[in-house]
Amino acid sequence: MLYRIALLFLLASLLGPHVGRAEVLPPDEADIMYKHYQGGGIKAEGPAYLVRKSVTQNASVTASYEVDQVTGASIDSVVSGASPIREERKQKSLGAEYLADKTTYGATIISSVENDYDSSTVNGTISQSMFGDLTTVTLSASRGWDIITRRVKSSSGKTVSDPTFRARLDRRQWSVGVSQIFSRNLIMGFDYEANTSQGYEQNPYRTYRYVDPLAGAGYSFAPEVYPTTRTGNAFAVKARYYLRWRAAVSGGYRYYTDTWGIRAHTFDVGYTQPLLHDRLIADAGFRYYTQRHASFYSDLFPRINSQNYLARDRELSSLYTESLHASLTYELPKARWKAIKRSTASVHAEELLYRYRDFLNASVTGVPPGTEPRYSNSALNLMLLATFYF
């Protein structure tokens, strides 16, 4: 999502390996992006646009717009007999940054609209450079409000909003990050993030599976039941080391835990190599993620309403993912328009493998419930990006 990518680039510029970066506003630019994701029976694609422009020497504004078109049917929909989805999400954001000496202040407003989910988020950041620009400290806070509705079939067969269902979810997030230059070649970053949410935490379409001897398949489905609060904490460390041949290696580790019982670890490594007199930048990396299941998750419950909270969402199961990604960024020849100082074109590709340890492929028939094979799937994520600096 473009607003998330823009925010990550902003935080990376404040926390990342750039000497004195907190004293310089991001350059004026315009981004045009097209993204495509396909895997697990779901396809999502669409364009995204971003424009960043300085309004004074010390202030700049950023605006973005994104469209996601999602089609297909996940394994949950196939097993429960739900119809394939076909929906569109539109997202807008507006941000501003102000530079005062060695302090940068930033704020972003984000609005996302779907046919059954509306989300609004406000984010603020403060970044301070100190100790001769060798250390940068960034504080961030955000507040979000989500409205969840549900689509159902009417008596005439049309899909309409369910007038009996409307729920809300409130989100809060705080983070602090420290970027430290240890030597001319080594830069490290340390981050802590806390998040809380309260309200309707589940998906209104999802169901859990329970043993039912009277059902033909040996099991039946019932709506999931989640806690109404969730609190999580994450700690991360990252490093980048510049090599003598003007390349760089990077690595990182992140630990996440929450009140639902999930414990997750993320490891990643990367390599960056400039080519063609720095006109071409090649980047490749590998990421491994593993998590323990939520305390109220089960693929097959012994009976209906067997406990207070019940979930079969595979994202709450025990799982691990492997991601191999690569990108190429090429600096285009100077444009004829004097307003464009430079421009780049990028292609990013990522292959993801999902392996679930205790989520079973219930679409397999002819075996007793609970003995189906473990579910797994792969996905391909592509992104094309053109950036114009002016």
N, C-alpha and C positions, 0 to 999 in steps of 0.2 A: 504494500500500500504506500502510495507516494508520501502522504503526510508522515507516516512512520519512518520512511527512508529519509525524508528531509530532516526530521527530528534527530534521527541517528547520526546523520552527517553533521548536524549542528553540535550535538554532544561530543561526537568524535573530534570535531575541530577544537572544542574547548578542553577535552580530556586527553586528546591524542598527542602524537609525537610531532609537535610543531612549536619550535621555540618562539615565544612571544605571541602565539596565536591569539591569546585573549585580548591583545592590544589592537587587533585588526579585525574589522568587520568582514564577513564573507563577501566575495566579489559579486558584482551585478551579473545575473545570469538568467537564462531561460532554458528549461528542460522539457523535452518531449519524450515520453516513454510509452512503450507498449509491452505488456506483460502477458504471459501465458503459463498456466499451470494445469497439468493433467495427471491424474492418478487416483486410484481407489474408486473409480467409477464417477469421479467429479471432474468437470472442466471449468476453469475460471479464467477469463481473459478480458482485456479492455485497455483503453488508453489512460494516461495520466499526464498532467501538465503542471509545471511550477515556474513561477517568476519571482526573482528577488531583485529589489532595486533600492539603492541608496537615495534617501530623500534629503539628507544633509551629510556633512562629513562624519558625523557621529551616530547617525541613525539610518536604519534600513527597514524595509517591509518585505514580507513574503506572502504570496498567495498561491494556492494549489487547488486543482480540481481533478477528480478521479472517478472512473466508472468501472465497475466490476459486473460482468455478466456470468452468472453461474448456472450450469446445467448438469444434469446427470442424476445418478442414484448411488448413494453410499451403501456399504454392506448392511448397515442398520435398516435402511429403507427397503432393501431387497428382502431381508428376512421377515420384517414386520408387515410386508405387503403394501407399504406406502407408495404413492405415486412419485415418479421422478420429479425433481425440483427444476424450476426455471424462474430465476429471479434476477433482479438488477439492483445494485447498490450504487448510490451516488454520494460522493464525499467532497466537502469543501473545507478549506482551512485558510486562516489569515493570521499572520504572525508579525512581530516587530522586535527589533533589537536596538539597544542604545548603549553606546560606549562612552564611559566617563573615566578618563585616565586609564587605570589598569583593571577596571571593573566593567563587565558586560552584563546588561540586563536584557532578558528576553521573555516574551509572552506569546502564546499561541492559542487560538480558538478553533475548534474542530467540530464540524457537524457532519454526521453520516446518516443517510436515510435509506431504508429498505422497505419492502412491502409489509414486513412484520417486526421490524426492529429499528428504532430511532435512537441515535446516540449523540450526546453533546459532551465535549471535553474542553476544559480550560487548563493550560499549563503555564508555569512560570519558572524561570531559571535565573540564577545569579552566579557569575563566574569571576573569580579574583585571581590575578597573576601576582606572584610575590617571589621574594628571594632571588632577585635578578632574573626574573622570568623563568627560573628553573622549576618552579612549582606552580601548579594551577589547581585551585579548589573550586568545585562547582556544586551548587545546591539546586535542587529541582523539586517542585511540588505540582501535583495535578489533582483536579476534581472532575468526576464524570457523572452524568445522569443518563440512564438508559430507560427507554419505554419499550416493553415487549408485548406484542399482540400475537394472535394466532389466526391462520388462514384455514378455513374449512369449506367443505362442499355444501352448497345450498340445495334446496329441494329441486331446483331446476338444473342442477349439475354444474353450476358455475362456482368458481373459487372466490370466496368473499371473506371479509374479516369477521371473526367470531365476536358478536356483541356482548357475550357473557364473560370474555376474558381480556384483562388488561393488567399488566404487572410492571413493577419498577425495580431498577437496580441502581444503587448509588456506589460509586467507586472513588477511592482516594489512593494517592501514591506519593511517596517521598523518596528522594535519593540524594546521596552525597558521593562525590567522586574526587579523587586526588590523582593528578598526573605529575610524575616526577622524572626529571632528566638526571640520570646518574652519571652519564659520561657522554662524549660526543657520539657514541655508537648505541648506547642503551637507554631506552625510555620505558617506564613502567606506569601502569595505571591501576588504582585500587578503587572499587566501587561497592557501595552498599545500597540496597533498595528495600523499602517496606511498602506493602500495599494491603489495603483492606477493602472489603465490599460487603454490602448489606442489601438484602431484598430477594428478588427472584433469581436464584443462581443457576437454574437448570434450563434446559431446552424444552419448550412445551410440546414438542413432537416426539421426544425420545421416550422409550419404554424400557423396562427391565424384564428379564426372563425368569420364570419360576417353574418348578416341577408341577405338572398337572396331569395325573394319571388318566383323567377323563378326556384329555385332548388327544387328537389323533397323532400328533407329533411327540406327545409325552410332555409338552410344556406349553405355557401360555404367556401372554404379555400383559403388563399393567404399567400405568404412567410412573415415571421415576419420581422420587421424593428426595430433595436435597436439603441440607441445612440452609438457613437464611443468612448466615454470616461466613466470611472467610478472611483469614489474615495470613499473609505470606512474607517471607524474608529471603533475600538473595545476597550473596557475597561473591565478588568476582575479582580476579587479578589477571592482568594482561601485560604482555611485554613485546617490544619490537627491538630487534637488533640489526643494525646496518652493517653490511659486509664490505670488505675492501673493494670488491668489484661493483660497487654501487647498487647492489641488490639488498634485500632485507628479508629476514625471517621473523615470524611472529608466532605467538602462542598464548593460550589463555585457559583459565579454568573458572567455572561458575558453580556454586552450590545453592540449591533452592530448597526451602522447607515451608510447609504451611500447616494450618490447623486441621486440614482434612486428612492428614497423615501422609501426604506425598513428600518424598525425598528424591531430589533429582541432582544429577551431576552432568556437566557439559565440559568436554575437552575439545580444543580446536588448535590446529597448527596451520600456518600459511607461508607462502613464499611469493615474493614480488620481484620481478626482473624488468628493468627498463631495456628497451631495444631500439634500434634504428635512431641512435642519437637522441634518445628519450622521446621520440615521437610515438612510440608504441610501448605501452605498459602491459605486461603479462602478469597475471595473478592466478594462483591456484591454492587450494586448501582442502582440509578434511576436518569434519566435525563429528564427534560421537556424543550421543545423548542417551542417558538411561534414567529411569525413574521407578520408584516403588508405587504400588497402587494405593488409591485412597482407602481409608478405613472402612467405608461403607460401600465399596465396589465389590461386585461378584458377577461372573459370567452367567451363573445359574443359581438362583436362590432356592432353598428347599421348599418354600411354599409362599403364597401371596402374603404380603405384609408381615414378613418374618422378622423385621426389625424396623426401627424408627425411620432410618434413611436407607434408600435403596437406589443404586445406580448401576447401569451397564454401559455407560459411555466409554468407548475404548480409549479415549484420551485420559481417562482416570485409571486405566489398568496399568499393570506392570509392563513396561515396554522398553525397547531401545531403538534408536534410529542412527543411521550412518549417512552422512552427506558428503558428497564429493563435488566441489564447485570450482569453476574456472572462469576467467574473464579476460577480455582484451579491450584496451582503451587506446584509440588512435587519434592523434592530433591532426585535424584536417588542414589542408592548405589554407592560407589566409584568404578570407572571403573578399569579394569585391566591394561589399558594403563597408564603409569606413566605421559605421557604428559597431560592427562586430570585431572585437579585438582578436579573439581566437575562438575555436570551436573544436569539440571532440565528439567522437562516436564510439559507443561501447556496446559490447555484447556480453551478456552474463548467462551462464548455464549452470544448472545444479541438478544432480541426480540424487534422489532421496530413497532410502530403503527403510521401511517400517516393519519392525518385528515385535509382535505382541506375545507376551509370555503367558497371560491368563485370559485372553479374549479369544474365544473360539469361533470358527467359521460355521455358524448355525445354518448356513444355506446348504451344507452337506447333509443329505438325507440317508436313511437306511442304517443309522447307527444310534445307539442309546444317547439321550441328551447328556451333555457334559463330557462325551468322549470324542467329539468332533475335533478335527485338526486345528492347531493354532492358526490364527489369521495373520497374514502378512500381505503387504503390497508395496509397490514402488511408485514414484512420481517424478515427473520432469518439470522443472521450473525454468522458464526462459524469460529474459528481459532484454529489450533493445532500447538504448538511451542515446539521445543526441543533446548536447549541452552547448549553448552559445553564450560567450562572455562578452559583455559590452560596457 
